[in-house]
């Protein structure tokens, strides 16, 4: 095993200028992360200088898989490279290290049409709008997730077929009977910092086996890029640890907290003097489009937004200062200072950050009721 570790940790820069670029994209479900690697002749820091690439569309339900080499032989070569990966954001690779990189991509057909799962495309259009760009939208995404024991899909640290003690001591808790999986969480934290992701913190969550990391403040489209990159790194680390990471918004039914992706948001006008009035007008707009936002805020969110466990009811829009049971929470400092940010507590843990961040910007800045 020591030889295997030595080979994995080989420093390529000692013998070659070549690097490995891991191309990462979102698969057909809208939540499954896919990736594959290619060798490049030397270090790259600008996504525009990375070559476009492609992958097998038949493996993402784009072409029949049975007997494809025979019946669909001619068609198969048309569909084999159906999707093109367009490099968009580069991060340092914490796994291969050195000059090797992780590349966040979006996907298109050969004709240049974005795929339905390419949520980055529409988000980029919104964030490039002059009115949105002028407001410099900032985001802080609180990504909650649950660590599950492999093969049994039961939270880490929970007795098999049983339950731990009631919620209470686990939130930001310490100790072998309260914090399960801290080694994974810390490894992820440091790997994200190494990669260049603007990760701002971590903490244990209310349900045992559940954790949270925060990304931000990030400006515009970069918030989505960084959340997806952080999710990819977490998936890789849990893969190595033999643990499953779940982004299900309610992984355990009953009297247990769900998992969300609370989205903190501000614009330049909100951060300037008099910003509190801008915030209240923005919240009013969000209330008018509550149903549209809920529909785009993640699958299975109705199991989480019940009006209990620090959530608002999914069918009712509300806001309040320091109220974690409301749809939108305004911090006490924001109220006191008369400017700042607010928190949209509705997004589920499995939301698409491109969708949520761009939709909040579109509703609060561009939409005219």
C-alpha positions in Angstrom: 0.0 0.0 0.0 2.9 2.4 0.7 4.0 2.0 -3.0 0.5 2.8 -4.1 0.4 5.9 -2.0 3.8 6.9 -3.3 2.5 6.6 -6.9 -0.7 8.5 -6.1 1.3 11.3 -4.6 3.9 11.6 -7.3 4.9 15.2 -8.0 4.7 15.4 -11.7 6.4 18.8 -11.8 9.7 17.1 -10.9 9.8 15.3 -14.3 7.5 17.1 -16.7 5.6 20.3 -17.5 2.5 18.3 -18.3 -0.5 18.6 -16.0 -3.8 16.7 -15.4 -7.1 18.6 -15.8 -10.2 17.0 -14.2 -13.2 18.2 -16.2 -16.3 18.3 -14.0 -19.9 18.7 -15.1 -23.5 18.1 -13.8 -25.1 15.0 -15.2 -28.6 14.3 -16.5 -30.4 14.2 -13.1 -29.3 17.8 -12.4 -27.5 16.7 -9.2 -25.1 13.9 -10.2 -21.6 15.1 -10.7 -19.5 13.5 -13.4 -15.8 14.0 -14.3 -13.0 12.7 -16.4 -9.3 13.7 -16.8 -7.1 14.7 -19.6 -3.4 15.5 -20.0 -2.5 19.1 -21.0 1.0 20.2 -22.2 1.5 22.7 -19.4 0.0 24.8 -16.6 -3.3 26.7 -17.3 -4.8 29.5 -15.3 -7.3 30.9 -17.8 -10.5 28.8 -18.6 -10.5 30.4 -22.1 -7.2 28.6 -22.9 -8.5 25.2 -22.0 -9.7 23.0 -24.9 -13.3 22.1 -25.2 -14.0 18.4 -24.7 -16.8 15.9 -25.0 -18.3 12.8 -23.4 -20.5 9.8 -24.1 -24.1 11.0 -24.4 -25.4 7.4 -24.5 -24.4 6.9 -20.9 -26.6 9.8 -19.8 -29.8 8.5 -21.4 -29.2 10.3 -24.7 -29.0 7.1 -26.8 -30.1 3.5 -26.3 -27.4 1.3 -24.6 -28.4 -2.2 -25.7 -26.6 -3.5 -28.7 -25.6 0.0 -29.6 -22.4 -1.2 -31.3 -24.6 -3.2 -33.8 -28.0 -1.7 -34.3 -27.1 1.9 -33.6 -23.6 1.7 -35.0 -23.9 4.7 -37.4 -26.1 6.7 -35.0 -23.9 5.8 -32.1 -21.0 7.7 -33.5 -23.2 10.8 -33.9 -24.3 10.5 -30.3 -21.1 9.2 -28.7 -19.8 12.8 -28.3 -23.2 14.5 -28.0 -22.2 16.9 -25.3 -19.4 19.4 -25.4 -17.8 20.5 -22.1 -17.1 24.2 -22.0 -14.5 25.1 -19.4 -15.7 27.9 -17.1 -13.9 27.9 -13.8 -10.5 26.6 -12.7 -9.5 25.4 -9.2 -6.3 23.8 -7.9 -6.6 20.1 -7.6 -6.2 19.1 -3.9 -6.0 15.4 -4.8 -3.2 15.4 -7.5 -1.8 18.8 -6.3 1.1 20.4 -8.0 0.0 22.4 -11.1 -3.0 20.0 -11.7 -6.4 21.5 -11.8 -10.2 20.9 -11.4 -12.3 22.5 -14.2 -16.0 23.3 -13.8 -17.8 23.0 -17.1 -21.2 23.5 -18.6 -22.5 21.4 -21.5 -23.8 22.0 -25.0 -24.8 20.0 -28.0 -22.5 20.1 -31.1 -24.8 22.7 -32.5 -24.0 25.0 -29.6 -27.4 24.6 -27.8 -27.2 24.4 -24.0 -28.6 21.2 -22.6 -31.7 21.5 -20.3 -29.4 20.5 -17.3 -27.0 23.4 -18.2 -28.3 25.8 -15.6 -25.2 27.9 -15.7 -26.1 29.2 -19.1 -29.2 31.0 -18.0 -27.6 32.1 -14.8 -24.7 33.7 -16.7 -27.2 35.7 -18.9 -28.8 37.1 -15.7 -25.6 37.9 -14.0 -24.2 39.6 -17.1 -27.2 41.9 -17.4 -25.9 45.5 -16.8 -28.5 46.2 -14.1 -27.4 43.1 -12.2 -23.7 43.6 -12.7 -24.0 47.2 -11.4 -25.5 45.9 -8.2 -22.6 43.5 -7.5 -24.8 40.7 -5.9 -23.0 38.9 -3.1 -24.0 35.4 -1.9 -23.1 33.2 1.1 -24.4 29.7 0.6 -24.9 27.5 3.7 -24.6 23.9 2.3 -26.0 21.3 4.7 -25.4 17.6 4.1 -25.7 14.2 5.8 -23.0 11.6 6.1 -24.4 8.0 5.7 -22.9 4.7 6.4 -22.2 2.8 3.2 -24.5 0.0 2.2 -27.1 0.7 4.9 -27.8 4.4 4.1 -28.1 5.2 7.7 -26.5 8.3 9.2 -22.9 8.1 10.4 -22.7 7.4 14.1 -26.2 6.1 14.4 -26.8 2.6 15.7 -27.8 0.3 12.9 -31.6 0.0 12.9 -31.8 2.4 15.8 -31.7 6.0 16.8 -29.3 8.2 18.8 -30.5 10.5 21.6 -32.8 13.4 20.8 -31.5 16.5 19.0 -29.8 19.1 21.2 -26.2 18.3 22.0 -25.1 17.7 18.4 -25.2 21.2 16.9 -21.6 22.5 16.9 -21.0 19.7 19.4 -17.7 18.0 20.4 -17.0 14.5 21.5 -17.2 11.0 20.2 -20.9 10.7 21.1 -21.9 14.0 19.4 -19.7 14.7 16.4 -19.6 12.0 13.7 -17.3 12.3 10.7 -15.2 15.3 11.8 -12.1 13.9 10.0 -14.0 14.0 6.7 -15.3 17.5 7.4 -11.9 18.9 8.2 -10.3 17.2 5.2 -13.0 18.8 3.0 -12.5 22.2 4.7 -8.7 22.2 4.0 -9.1 20.8 0.5 -11.5 23.6 -0.4 -9.1 26.3 0.9 -6.3 24.6 -1.0 -8.4 24.6 -4.2 -9.1 28.3 -4.0 -12.8 28.0 -3.1 -14.0 30.8 -1.0 -15.2 28.5 1.8 -15.8 30.6 5.0 -16.5 28.0 7.6 -17.9 24.7 8.8 -20.0 23.4 11.7 -21.9 20.4 13.0 -25.6 20.6 12.4 -28.6 19.9 14.6 -29.2 16.3 13.4 -26.3 13.9 14.4 -24.3 12.9 11.3 -25.2 16.2 9.6 -22.8 19.0 8.8 -22.6 22.3 7.0 -20.0 24.3 5.1 -20.4 27.9 4.0 -19.3 29.3 0.6 -18.9 33.1 0.3 -19.2 35.9 0.1 -19.0 35.2 -3.6 -20.0 37.5 -6.4 -22.6 36.5 -9.1 -21.9 33.4 -11.1 -18.9 32.5 -9.0 -21.1 31.4 -6.1 -22.5 28.6 -8.2 -19.1 27.6 -9.5 -17.7 27.4 -6.0 -20.6 25.4 -4.5 -20.4 22.8 -7.3 -16.6 22.6 -6.9 -17.0 22.2 -3.1 -19.6 19.5 -3.6 -17.4 17.6 -6.0 -14.5 17.7 -3.6 -16.8 16.4 -0.8 -18.0 13.6 -3.0 -14.4 12.6 -3.7 -13.3 12.7 0.0 -16.3 10.6 1.1 -15.6 8.2 -1.7 -12.1 7.7 -0.2 -13.5 7.4 3.3 -16.1 4.8 2.3 -18.9 7.0 3.4 -21.9 8.3 1.4 -22.8 12.0 1.3 -26.5 12.8 1.0 -28.0 16.1 -0.1 -31.5 14.9 0.5 -33.5 17.7 2.2 -35.1 15.3 4.7 -32.9 12.2 4.9 -34.6 10.8 8.1 -38.4 11.3 8.5 -39.8 12.2 11.8 -38.6 14.6 14.6 -35.2 15.3 13.0 -34.0 18.5 11.2 -33.9 18.5 7.5 -31.0 19.8 5.3 -31.1 23.1 3.6 -28.9 25.5 1.6 -29.8 28.8 3.2 -28.8 31.6 0.8 -27.5 34.9 2.2 -27.8 37.7 -0.3 -27.1 41.4 -0.7 -26.6 44.0 -3.4 -24.6 47.2 -3.5 -27.7 49.2 -2.8 -28.5 47.0 0.3 -25.0 47.4 1.6 -25.0 51.2 1.2 -26.7 53.7 3.5 -30.5 53.3 3.4 -30.1 49.7 2.3 -32.7 48.4 4.8 -35.5 49.9 2.7 -34.1 48.3 -0.4 -34.0 45.0 1.5 -37.7 45.3 2.5 -38.7 46.0 -1.1 -36.7 43.0 -2.3 -38.3 40.7 0.3 -41.8 42.0 -0.8 -40.9 41.0 -4.4 -39.8 37.5 -3.2 -43.1 37.1 -1.4 -45.0 37.8 -4.6 -43.1 35.1 -6.5 -43.0 32.6 -3.6 -44.5 29.7 -5.6 -42.1 30.2 -8.5 -39.1 30.2 -6.2 -40.3 27.2 -4.2 -40.7 25.2 -7.4 -37.1 25.9 -8.3 -35.5 25.5 -4.8 -34.9 21.7 -4.8 -36.6 18.3 -5.1 -38.4 16.9 -2.0 -38.4 20.3 -0.3 -42.0 19.8 0.8 -40.7 17.1 3.2 -38.5 19.7 4.9 -40.5 22.9 4.8 -43.2 21.8 7.3 -43.3 24.8 9.6 -41.3 22.8 12.2 -37.6 22.2 12.8 -36.5 25.8 12.0 -38.5 26.1 8.8 -41.4 28.0 7.5 -44.4 26.2 6.0 -43.9 25.6 2.3 -47.2 27.2 1.3 -46.8 30.4 3.4 -44.3 33.2 2.8 -43.0 35.1 5.8 -40.1 37.2 7.0 -38.8 38.4 10.3 -35.8 39.7 12.1 -33.7 37.0 13.7 -36.6 34.5 13.0 -35.3 31.1 11.9 -38.9 29.9 11.5 -39.6 32.3 8.6 -39.0 32.1 4.9 -36.7 35.1 4.9 -34.6 36.0 8.0 -33.1 39.5 8.5 -30.2 39.7 10.9 -30.3 42.0 13.9 -27.1 43.7 12.8 -28.8 44.5 9.4 -31.8 46.0 11.2 -29.5 48.0 13.7 -27.2 49.3 11.0 -30.0 50.0 8.5 -28.1 48.1 5.8 -26.6 44.7 5.1 -28.0 41.4 3.8 -30.8 38.9 4.3 -31.1 35.1 4.3 -33.4 33.1 2.1 -34.0 30.0 4.2 -36.2 28.2 1.7 -33.7 26.5 -0.7 -33.2 22.7 -0.1 -29.8 21.1 0.3 -30.1 19.6 -3.2 -30.8 22.9 -4.9 -28.9 24.0 -8.0 -26.9 27.1 -6.9 -26.9 28.5 -10.4 -30.7 28.5 -10.3 -31.2 29.8 -6.8 -28.6 32.6 -7.0 -29.7 33.9 -10.4 -33.4 33.6 -9.6 -32.9 35.7 -6.4 -31.1 38.4 -8.5 -33.6 38.3 -11.3 -36.6 38.7 -8.9 -35.1 41.4 -6.7 -33.3 43.5 -9.4 -34.8 42.9 -12.8 -38.4 41.9 -12.1 -41.0 44.6 -12.2 -44.2 43.5 -10.5 
